[in-house]
């Protein structure tokens, strides 16, 4: 519990702001949570690696972790490193929002670690509507992978959980909107 408490302190200090913003979903909001500001610190990286790795236990077998570009990529790396240190190495995959127009034209980086049917957990920084998560699900499934579920740092409690669960997936969040703005 002390690790979650410390993570929440970092998120409140480094990542949370009361201001008007347009979110990736296109919605307007009066607060913003930029989890990269926490995830890209050494302490935040270590805390997120530990807490998200431990949350994977709730999803059953997980063979790899996938981060949605850009916010999920450091999370996948942190969890992959934590898994290696703990003796259960899992590769990290980075899932692009759009196909590269040059080079390999990959949608998934780290694809040489993939094998058909492997179970992959999606790691997200913030879930709002679930749209980017569900696009990631489709990319992974079209590559022959099974999606074990989703672990997010923050659930904004704006419909994302319902959309993800309606797709038959479990969403685990480390914190929610109410940890920043009490109801």
TAPE-V592172 format. One line per field, one symbol per residue. ss: DSSP state (2 for helix, 1 for strand, 0 for the rest). A space follows every 10 residues. Layout:
ss=???
//
This chain:
ss=0222222222 2222211000 1100000110 0110022220 0222222222 2222222220 0001111100 0022222222 2222200000 1111100000 0000000110 2220000011 1111111000 2222222222 2200011111 1111100002 2222220000 1111112220 000
//
